[in-house]
Amino acid sequence: MPHPLPTIAALWMEGALSYLEQLCLKSFVDAGHKVVLYHYGPLQNVPEGIELGDAAEFLPQANFLTHERTGSPALHSDLFRYRMLAKSANTIWADTDAYCLRPFETGTGHFYGWESKKHVNGGVLGLPQDSDTLKALLAYTEDDFAIPSWYGAEYQAELEARRDAGTPVHASEQPWGVWGPHAITHFLGVTGEIRFAFPQEVLYPFSFQDRRFMLRKNFDTAGYITAETRSIHLYGRRMRARLVEREGGVPHPKSLLGQLLIRHGIDPEKAPLRRREPAPEATETGTGEGAVSVPAVSVPAVSGPAVSAPVAPVPPAGKTAAQTATKTEAATVAPAISASAAVVAPMVSQGGAVSLTAIADRLGLDRGSQKHRYTELYQMLFLPRRSLPFEMIEICAPEAAGSDPAQMPGLQMWLEFLPLVHLNAIGAAGMAPSSQPRLSYHRAEMGSALDLEALAGDLPAPDVVVDDGSHASHEQQAALIALFPRLKSGGLYIVEDLRWQPEALERPGITPTAQLFADYLETRRFSHSDPAIAEAMTALSADFSGCFLFQAQYRRSKKDQVLVLQKR
């Protein structure tokens, strides 16, 4: 007798569901699942066939837990799903942005998968009631001030020092995902149950960076959706924002998302997206937003014989053998992520503080003491951020195509000095996938503000941007126009090598970036050989809270070499 399909459980705090949530919930009903939507307050736009449940049965709404930096309700949602799974037989949790492509079947009760090389996501989570991982998650989340061991020894020591000083750090002040995907990945490794994790194409075929393809007209999904794919993560908040800002609120009917709405009979006009959503929203409870700042997670190695995942990986069309091998390996053993990825290597110190200049000198960079001395400025700007998780973009100098971006010394410098940063590198060359979990590389047309703007819209809003690209004036200015509006309030935008423009790339007659800002500091007006660029820079200046030019080696006799802008 076949095992009955598990019940699908989800949580929506209160309020109206949009057509995206309707689509995801109804997809499970149409696949033959019983679906229970738990809630605290009144709901609207709930599709037929969905049962409602009282969320307070498992977790009262009192003392509601939200992440301090983002306001996300993910902590409450994490705790809810663990308690619900512990009390519910044959049940799988699904976020309201998880679409069911094929029925969720499991003979073990385990049902979860890799979202990336660095973590298993909990957006779809099946753990049997006797799971050791579930027991460990429940025990860990009993203490709001528990200290995670999976971000490396340095961060753990910092939290222990705060605890011993009488000022413990609450989970809401710790990195996003501390109770969610990072804890899940860690405890699955501890218990050995990580052997059941599906390869990425089963539950998360589209990465965070590739989610826009789901909205592209007539996009060929053969390289993503395979015969083994069971679910598609729609990246709820980010997908809704993109739909509102770029698609008029409704996907093209010939896009993947548009076709799914037609398949399930969902009318977007009857359950529209909110035109202006709080960030993050107050009602969505999904844990997976993909490319948020994610520190490296330490996963203990799995010992003993390997156990095959419930769904065997199949090489998807359109992807390289190397990419497929990475996912296959991740499905059967612990990922190649260890505490060392989050711990800064020993280095020369300055009065007890880590020295960025020492790192740069060791890596042979001209940013250090041997030439420009930029690192002395960066030490002052970034040392206060060193213990914080944040998003950073670096525009890279041209490199050999196909190489690993994690081997680029300029990027190594930041990853070593900033142990919790997530670094998005942008360059003109096509590079191999990064071997460093905190580094993502993106190819772009560096002289095109439109191309860079489109890419920036797919990345998390940065706290810091550093332009160390080709140094051609038109590329510096195109990047500034495209990326500065995406910068978070209080964020820093830095342009290096203002007075060194390569002859082969510099466009004749263009106003150099150094001259452009020197004149601005003198007159508070932008004057440029291209009036459109002058107008764009003038528009940006309304959001400048600070603008500084630094000479090479900090000597007034030298030319201006570094621009630092801070956003209001």
C-alpha positions as CSV (number, residue, x, y, z in Angstrom):
1,M,0.0,0.0,0.0
2,P,1.6,3.3,-1.0
3,H,2.4,5.8,1.7
4,P,-0.2,8.6,1.9
5,L,0.9,12.0,0.8
6,P,2.0,14.2,3.7
7,T,0.0,17.1,4.9
8,I,1.4,20.5,3.8
9,A,1.5,23.1,6.6
10,A,2.1,26.8,6.1
11,L,1.7,30.0,8.1
12,W,0.3,33.4,7.2
13,M,0.0,35.7,10.2
14,E,-3.1,37.6,9.0
15,G,-4.5,39.8,6.2
16,A,-5.0,39.3,2.5
17,L,-3.1,36.7,0.3
18,S,-1.8,37.9,-3.0
19,Y,-2.0,35.8,-6.2
20,L,1.5,34.6,-5.5
21,E,0.5,32.9,-2.2
22,Q,-2.7,31.7,-3.8
23,L,-0.7,30.0,-6.5
24,C,1.7,28.3,-4.2
25,L,-1.0,27.0,-1.8
26,K,-3.3,25.9,-4.5
27,S,-0.5,24.0,-6.3
28,F,-0.3,21.6,-3.4
29,V,-4.0,21.1,-3.4
30,D,-4.0,20.4,-7.1
31,A,-1.1,17.9,-6.5
32,G,-3.3,15.9,-4.1
33,H,-2.0,17.2,-0.8
34,K,-4.1,18.2,2.2
35,V,-3.1,21.8,3.0
36,V,-3.5,23.5,6.4
37,L,-2.8,27.3,6.5
38,Y,-2.2,28.4,10.1
39,H,-2.9,32.0,11.0
40,Y,-3.4,34.4,14.0
41,G,-5.8,37.0,12.6
42,P,-8.4,37.3,9.9
43,L,-7.5,36.2,6.4
44,Q,-8.7,37.2,3.0
45,N,-8.3,35.6,-0.5
46,V,-7.8,32.1,0.8
47,P,-8.2,29.6,-2.2
48,E,-10.8,26.9,-2.0
49,G,-9.6,23.5,-0.7
50,I,-7.3,25.1,2.0
51,E,-8.0,24.2,5.6
52,L,-7.4,26.8,8.2
53,G,-5.7,26.2,11.6
54,D,-5.1,28.2,14.7
55,A,-1.4,29.0,14.9
56,A,-1.6,29.6,18.6
57,E,-2.1,25.9,19.0
58,F,1.6,25.5,18.6
59,L,3.1,29.0,19.4
60,P,1.2,31.9,21.0
61,Q,1.6,35.3,19.3
62,A,2.8,36.8,22.6
63,N,6.4,37.9,22.7
64,F,6.5,37.9,18.9
65,L,10.1,37.4,17.7
66,T,11.4,39.6,14.9
67,H,14.9,40.1,13.5
68,E,16.3,43.4,15.0
69,R,18.1,44.6,11.8
70,T,15.5,43.7,9.2
71,G,12.2,43.4,11.2
72,S,11.7,40.0,9.6
73,P,9.3,37.6,11.4
74,A,11.5,34.7,10.4
75,L,12.5,33.9,14.0
76,H,8.9,33.4,15.0
77,S,8.3,31.4,11.8
78,D,11.3,29.2,12.5
79,L,10.2,28.4,16.0
80,F,6.6,27.8,14.8
81,R,7.5,25.3,12.2
82,Y,9.8,23.3,14.5
83,R,7.0,23.0,17.2
84,M,4.4,22.2,14.6
85,L,6.5,19.5,13.1
86,A,7.2,18.0,16.5
87,K,3.4,17.6,17.1
88,S,2.3,16.7,13.6
89,A,2.7,13.3,12.0
90,N,3.4,12.9,8.3
91,T,3.6,16.7,7.8
92,I,5.9,18.9,5.7
93,W,6.3,22.6,6.2
94,A,6.2,24.8,3.1
95,D,6.7,28.6,2.9
96,T,4.0,30.5,1.1
97,D,6.4,31.1,-1.7
98,A,7.1,27.4,-2.4
99,Y,5.3,26.2,-5.6
100,C,4.6,22.4,-5.8
101,L,5.5,21.1,-9.3
102,R,5.1,17.4,-8.3
103,P,3.7,15.7,-5.2
104,F,6.0,15.6,-2.2
105,E,6.6,12.0,-1.4
106,T,8.9,10.6,1.3
107,G,9.1,7.2,2.9
108,T,11.5,8.5,5.6
109,G,9.8,11.7,6.7
110,H,12.8,13.7,5.7
111,F,12.2,16.3,3.0
112,Y,14.6,19.2,2.5
113,G,17.2,20.3,0.1
114,W,20.3,22.4,-0.7
115,E,19.5,25.9,-1.8
116,S,23.2,26.6,-2.5
117,K,26.6,25.1,-1.8
118,K,26.5,26.7,1.6
119,H,23.2,25.9,3.2
120,V,20.1,23.7,3.3
121,N,17.0,25.9,3.3
122,G,14.1,25.4,5.6
123,G,11.5,26.9,3.2
124,V,10.4,23.3,2.5
125,L,11.1,21.2,5.6
126,G,10.0,17.7,6.5
127,L,11.5,16.2,9.6
128,P,10.0,13.1,11.3
129,Q,8.8,13.5,14.9
130,D,11.7,11.4,16.1
131,S,14.3,13.3,14.1
132,D,17.5,14.1,16.1
133,T,17.8,17.3,14.1
134,L,14.3,18.4,15.1
135,K,15.1,17.7,18.7
136,A,18.3,19.7,18.5
137,L,16.5,22.6,16.8
138,L,13.8,22.7,19.5
139,A,16.4,22.5,22.3
140,Y,18.6,25.3,20.8
141,T,15.7,27.7,20.2
142,E,14.5,27.4,23.8
143,D,17.2,29.9,24.7
144,D,16.7,33.3,23.0
145,F,20.4,34.1,23.8
146,A,21.9,30.8,22.7
147,I,25.3,31.2,21.2
148,P,25.7,29.7,17.7
149,S,28.9,27.8,17.0
150,W,28.4,27.7,13.2
151,Y,29.8,31.2,12.4
152,G,33.3,30.4,13.5
153,A,35.4,30.7,16.6
154,E,35.9,34.5,16.4
155,Y,32.2,35.4,16.4
156,Q,31.5,32.8,19.1
157,A,34.1,34.3,21.3
158,E,32.7,37.7,20.8
159,L,29.2,36.5,21.9
160,E,30.7,34.7,24.9
161,A,32.5,37.8,26.0
162,R,29.3,39.8,25.7
163,R,27.5,37.2,27.8
164,D,30.1,37.1,30.4
165,A,30.0,40.9,30.6
166,G,26.3,40.8,31.4
167,T,25.1,42.0,28.0
168,P,24.2,38.8,26.0
169,V,23.2,39.1,22.4
170,H,19.6,38.2,21.6
171,A,18.9,36.0,18.6
172,S,17.2,38.9,17.0
173,E,20.5,40.8,17.0
174,Q,22.5,37.9,15.5
175,P,22.9,37.2,11.8
176,W,19.7,36.7,9.8
177,G,19.0,32.9,9.5
178,V,20.6,32.0,12.8
179,W,17.5,29.9,13.8
180,G,16.6,29.1,10.2
181,P,18.8,27.7,7.4
182,H,22.0,28.2,9.2
183,A,20.9,26.2,12.3
184,I,19.2,23.6,10.1
185,T,22.3,23.0,8.1
186,H,24.5,22.8,11.2
187,F,22.3,20.3,13.1
188,L,21.7,18.2,10.0
189,G,25.5,17.9,9.8
190,V,25.8,17.1,13.5
191,T,23.2,14.3,13.4
192,G,24.2,12.9,10.0
193,E,20.7,13.5,8.7
194,I,22.1,15.8,6.1
195,R,22.6,12.7,4.0
196,F,18.8,13.0,3.2
197,A,19.2,16.5,1.7
198,F,18.1,16.7,-2.0
199,P,20.4,18.3,-4.6
200,Q,19.6,21.9,-5.4
201,E,17.5,21.2,-8.6
202,V,14.9,19.2,-6.6
203,L,13.5,22.1,-4.4
204,Y,15.5,25.2,-5.4
205,P,16.1,25.0,-9.2
206,F,16.3,28.7,-9.6
207,S,19.0,30.5,-7.5
208,F,18.3,33.9,-6.0
209,Q,20.3,35.5,-8.8
210,D,18.4,33.6,-11.5
211,R,14.9,34.3,-10.2
212,R,14.3,37.0,-12.8
213,F,14.2,34.3,-15.5
214,M,10.9,33.1,-14.1
215,L,9.4,36.4,-15.5
216,R,11.1,36.3,-18.9
217,K,8.8,35.7,-21.9
218,N,9.3,32.3,-23.5
219,F,12.3,31.4,-21.3
220,D,13.6,27.9,-21.8
221,T,13.6,26.3,-18.3
222,A,15.3,23.1,-19.5
223,G,18.5,24.0,-17.7
224,Y,16.7,24.5,-14.4
225,I,13.6,22.3,-14.1
226,T,14.3,18.6,-14.5
227,A,12.4,15.4,-14.1
228,E,13.6,15.4,-10.5
229,T,12.3,18.9,-9.6
230,R,9.5,18.9,-7.0
231,S,9.3,22.5,-6.0
232,I,10.2,26.0,-7.2
233,H,11.1,28.7,-4.7
234,L,9.6,32.0,-5.9
235,Y,11.5,34.3,-3.5
236,G,8.3,36.0,-2.3
237,R,9.2,39.5,-1.2
238,R,11.8,40.0,-3.9
239,M,9.6,38.5,-6.6
240,R,6.7,40.8,-5.5
241,A,8.9,43.9,-5.5
242,R,10.2,43.0,-9.0
243,L,6.7,42.4,-10.3
244,V,5.4,45.7,-9.0
245,E,8.4,47.8,-10.0
246,R,9.2,46.3,-13.4
247,E,6.2,44.2,-14.6
248,G,3.2,46.4,-13.8
249,G,2.2,44.0,-11.0
250,V,1.4,41.0,-13.2
251,P,3.8,38.6,-15.0
252,H,3.8,38.2,-18.7
253,P,1.4,35.3,-19.6
254,K,4.1,33.6,-21.6
255,S,6.6,33.7,-18.7
256,L,7.0,30.7,-16.4
257,L,5.1,32.4,-13.6
258,G,2.4,33.6,-16.0
259,Q,2.0,30.0,-17.3
260,L,1.7,28.6,-13.7
261,L,-1.1,31.1,-12.9
262,I,-3.0,30.0,-16.0
263,R,-2.4,26.3,-15.1
264,H,-4.0,26.7,-11.7
265,G,-6.7,29.2,-12.7
266,I,-5.4,32.1,-10.5
267,D,-6.6,35.5,-11.5
268,P,-4.0,38.2,-10.5
269,E,-6.6,40.9,-10.7
270,K,-8.7,39.4,-7.9
271,A,-5.8,39.2,-5.5
272,P,-3.3,41.9,-6.5
273,L,0.1,42.6,-5.0
274,R,0.4,45.4,-2.6
275,R,1.8,48.4,-4.4
276,R,4.0,49.5,-1.6
277,E,5.1,46.8,0.8
278,P,6.9,47.3,4.1
279,A,10.4,45.8,4.0
280,P,10.4,43.2,5.1
281,E,6.6,42.6,5.0
282,A,4.7,42.0,8.2
283,T,2.9,38.9,7.1
284,E,5.1,36.7,5.0
285,T,6.9,34.0,7.0
286,G,9.3,32.5,4.6
287,T,12.8,32.0,5.7
288,G,14.6,32.0,2.3
289,E,15.4,35.3,0.7
290,G,18.4,33.7,-1.0
291,A,21.3,36.2,-1.3
292,V,21.0,38.1,1.9
293,S,24.1,38.5,4.0
294,V,24.9,34.9,4.8
295,P,28.0,34.2,6.9
296,A,29.7,30.9,6.3
297,V,28.2,28.0,8.3
298,S,30.3,25.3,10.0
299,V,28.9,21.8,9.2
300,P,30.5,18.8,10.9
301,A,31.6,16.1,8.5
302,V,29.3,13.2,8.2
303,S,30.9,9.9,9.2
304,G,29.7,6.4,8.3
305,P,28.3,5.0,5.1
306,A,26.7,7.4,2.7
307,V,22.9,7.1,2.3
308,S,21.4,8.1,-1.0
309,A,19.1,11.0,-1.1
310,P,15.4,10.1,-1.7
311,V,15.7,11.6,-5.2
312,A,18.8,10.9,-7.2
313,P,20.4,13.9,-8.9
314,V,20.1,14.1,-12.7
315,P,22.4,16.4,-14.6
316,P,20.1,19.2,-15.8
317,A,20.3,20.3,-19.4
318,G,22.2,23.4,-20.1
319,K,24.5,23.1,-17.0
320,T,28.1,22.1,-16.9
321,A,29.3,18.8,-15.6
322,A,31.3,20.8,-12.9
323,Q,28.1,22.5,-11.7
324,T,26.2,19.2,-11.6
325,A,29.0,17.5,-9.8
326,T,29.0,20.2,-7.1
327,K,25.3,19.7,-6.5
328,T,25.6,15.9,-6.5
329,E,28.4,15.9,-4.0
330,A,26.4,18.3,-1.8
331,A,23.5,15.9,-1.7
332,T,25.5,13.1,-0.1
333,V,28.1,14.6,2.1
334,A,28.5,17.7,4.2
335,P,29.3,20.8,2.1
336,A,32.8,22.2,1.8
337,I,32.1,24.9,4.3
338,S,33.9,25.0,7.6
339,A,34.5,27.3,10.5
340,S,37.7,28.4,8.7
341,A,35.6,30.1,6.1
342,A,34.3,32.5,8.8
343,V,37.5,32.9,10.8
344,V,40.1,35.5,9.9
345,A,43.5,34.0,9.4
346,P,46.4,35.1,11.7
347,M,47.9,38.4,10.6
348,V,49.9,41.3,11.8
349,S,48.0,43.5,14.2
350,Q,47.9,47.2,15.0
351,G,47.7,47.6,18.8
352,G,45.5,44.5,19.0
353,A,43.3,45.3,16.0
354,V,43.6,43.5,12.7
355,S,45.7,45.4,10.1
356,L,44.2,45.7,6.6
357,T,47.5,47.1,5.4
358,A,49.3,44.0,6.6
359,I,46.8,41.8,4.6
360,A,47.2,43.9,1.5
361,D,51.0,43.8,1.7
362,R,51.0,40.0,2.2
363,L,48.8,39.7,-0.9
364,G,51.1,42.0,-2.9
365,L,48.4,44.6,-3.5
366,D,49.2,48.2,-4.4
367,R,46.5,49.3,-2.1
368,G,48.9,48.7,0.8
369,S,52.0,50.4,2.2
370,Q,54.1,49.8,-0.8
371,K,52.3,52.3,-3.1
372,H,48.9,54.0,-2.6
373,R,48.2,53.3,1.1
374,Y,44.4,53.1,0.5
375,T,44.2,50.5,3.2
376,E,45.0,53.1,5.9
377,L,41.8,54.9,4.9
378,Y,39.9,51.7,4.7
379,Q,41.0,50.6,8.1
380,M,39.4,53.7,9.5
381,L,36.2,53.3,7.5
382,F,35.7,49.6,7.9
383,L,37.1,48.5,11.2
384,P,33.8,49.4,13.0
385,R,31.9,47.2,10.5
386,R,34.2,44.2,10.9
387,S,32.1,42.3,13.4
388,L,28.8,43.0,11.5
389,P,27.2,41.1,8.7
390,F,26.7,43.4,5.7
391,E,26.5,43.5,1.9
392,M,29.3,44.8,-0.3
393,I,29.9,45.2,-4.0
394,E,33.3,45.5,-5.6
395,I,33.8,46.4,-9.2
396,C,36.8,44.3,-10.2
397,A,39.7,45.0,-12.4
398,P,39.9,42.9,-15.6
399,E,41.0,39.3,-14.9
400,A,41.6,36.2,-16.9
401,A,38.3,34.7,-18.0
402,G,37.4,31.4,-16.5
403,S,39.4,31.8,-13.3
404,D,38.1,31.4,-9.7
405,P,37.2,34.9,-8.4
406,A,38.0,33.8,-4.9
407,Q,41.7,33.7,-6.0
408,M,41.7,37.4,-6.9
409,P,43.9,39.1,-4.3
410,G,41.8,42.2,-4.2
411,L,38.7,40.2,-3.2
412,Q,40.7,37.9,-0.9
413,M,41.7,41.0,1.0
414,W,38.1,42.0,1.8
415,L,37.0,38.4,2.7
416,E,39.9,38.0,5.1
417,F,39.4,41.4,6.8
418,L,35.6,41.3,6.9
419,P,34.6,37.8,8.2
420,L,30.9,38.3,8.0
421,V,30.6,40.3,4.8
422,H,28.8,38.9,1.7
423,L,30.7,40.2,-1.3
424,N,29.2,40.6,-4.8
425,A,32.0,41.1,-7.3
426,I,31.1,42.6,-10.7
427,G,33.4,42.4,-13.7
428,A,33.5,42.3,-17.4
429,A,35.1,38.8,-17.7
430,G,33.3,35.5,-17.5
431,M,34.5,33.7,-14.4
432,A,34.2,30.3,-12.9
433,P,31.8,29.7,-10.0
434,S,33.3,31.0,-6.8
435,S,34.8,28.5,-4.3
436,Q,34.1,30.9,-1.5
437,P,30.6,30.8,0.0
438,R,30.6,34.5,0.9
439,L,31.6,35.6,-2.6
440,S,29.3,35.8,-5.7
441,Y,30.6,37.0,-9.1
442,H,28.5,38.7,-11.7
443,R,29.4,39.6,-15.3
444,A,28.2,43.0,-16.7
445,E,28.9,45.5,-19.4
446,M,30.9,47.9,-17.3
447,G,30.3,51.0,-19.5
448,S,26.5,50.5,-19.5
449,A,24.5,52.2,-16.7
450,L,21.4,50.3,-17.9
451,D,23.1,46.9,-17.7
452,L,24.6,47.7,-14.3
453,E,21.2,49.0,-13.1
454,A,19.5,45.8,-14.1
455,L,22.1,43.7,-12.3
456,A,21.9,45.9,-9.2
457,G,18.2,45.3,-9.1
458,D,18.8,41.6,-8.7
459,L,21.3,42.0,-5.8
460,P,20.7,42.8,-2.2
461,A,21.0,46.5,-1.5
462,P,24.7,47.1,-0.6
463,D,26.1,48.8,2.5
464,V,29.4,49.5,0.7
465,V,30.5,49.8,-3.0
466,V,34.1,49.9,-4.0
467,D,35.0,50.6,-7.7
468,D,38.4,49.2,-8.5
469,G,37.5,48.3,-12.1
470,S,39.1,49.5,-15.3
471,H,39.4,53.1,-14.0
472,A,38.2,54.5,-17.3
473,S,36.2,57.6,-16.5
474,H,33.0,56.7,-18.4
475,E,32.9,53.3,-16.6
476,Q,33.4,54.9,-13.2
477,Q,30.6,57.3,-13.9
478,A,28.2,54.7,-15.4
479,A,28.7,52.5,-12.3
480,L,28.1,55.4,-9.9
481,I,24.9,56.4,-11.7
482,A,23.7,52.8,-11.6
483,L,24.7,51.7,-8.2
484,F,24.6,54.7,-5.9
485,P,20.8,54.8,-5.8
486,R,20.8,51.2,-4.6
487,L,23.1,52.0,-1.7
488,K,21.6,51.8,1.8
489,S,21.2,54.9,3.8
490,G,24.5,55.7,5.5
491,G,26.3,53.5,3.0
492,L,29.7,54.3,1.5
493,Y,30.6,54.5,-2.2
494,I,34.3,54.5,-3.0
495,V,36.1,55.0,-6.3
496,E,39.8,54.2,-6.6
497,D,42.5,55.4,-8.9
498,L,40.8,58.6,-10.1
499,R,44.0,59.9,-11.9
500,W,45.0,56.8,-13.7
501,Q,42.9,56.2,-16.8
502,P,44.1,53.5,-19.3
503,E,44.7,55.0,-22.7
504,A,43.1,52.1,-24.5
505,L,39.8,52.5,-22.7
506,E,39.5,56.2,-21.9
507,R,37.1,58.0,-24.2
508,P,38.5,61.2,-25.8
509,G,36.8,64.4,-24.5
510,I,35.1,62.9,-21.5
511,T,35.4,64.8,-18.2
512,P,37.6,62.7,-15.9
513,T,35.9,61.6,-12.6
514,A,38.5,63.4,-10.5
515,Q,37.9,66.7,-12.2
516,L,34.2,66.2,-12.1
517,F,34.2,65.9,-8.3
518,A,36.9,68.5,-7.7
519,D,34.8,71.0,-9.5
520,Y,31.7,69.9,-7.6
521,L,33.4,70.4,-4.2
522,E,34.4,73.9,-5.4
523,T,31.1,75.0,-6.9
524,R,28.5,72.5,-5.6
525,R,27.6,72.0,-9.2
526,F,28.4,69.3,-11.7
527,S,29.8,70.3,-15.1
528,H,30.5,67.6,-17.7
529,S,31.2,67.3,-21.4
530,D,28.0,65.1,-21.6
531,P,25.0,67.2,-20.2
532,A,23.1,64.0,-19.5
533,I,25.8,62.8,-17.1
534,A,25.9,66.2,-15.4
535,E,22.2,66.0,-14.9
536,A,22.4,62.4,-13.6
537,M,25.1,63.4,-11.1
538,T,23.2,66.4,-10.0
539,A,20.2,64.2,-9.2
540,L,22.5,61.9,-7.2
541,S,24.0,64.7,-5.2
542,A,20.7,65.3,-3.4
543,D,21.4,62.1,-1.5
544,F,25.1,62.9,-0.6
545,S,25.7,63.4,3.1
546,G,29.5,63.6,2.6
547,C,31.9,63.8,-0.4
548,F,35.6,63.6,0.0
549,L,38.7,63.4,-2.2
550,F,41.9,61.9,-0.9
551,Q,45.3,62.4,-2.4
552,A,47.6,59.5,-3.1
553,Q,49.6,58.7,0.1
554,Y,47.6,61.5,1.8
555,R,50.1,64.1,0.6
556,R,48.7,67.4,-0.7
557,S,51.3,67.5,-3.4
558,K,49.9,64.3,-4.9
559,K,46.9,64.0,-7.2
560,D,43.4,63.1,-6.0
561,Q,43.2,59.3,-6.1
562,V,40.2,58.2,-4.0
563,L,36.6,59.4,-3.9
564,V,34.4,58.6,-0.9
565,L,30.7,59.3,-0.9
566,Q,28.3,58.7,1.9
567,K,24.6,58.4,1.3
568,R,22.1,60.2,3.4
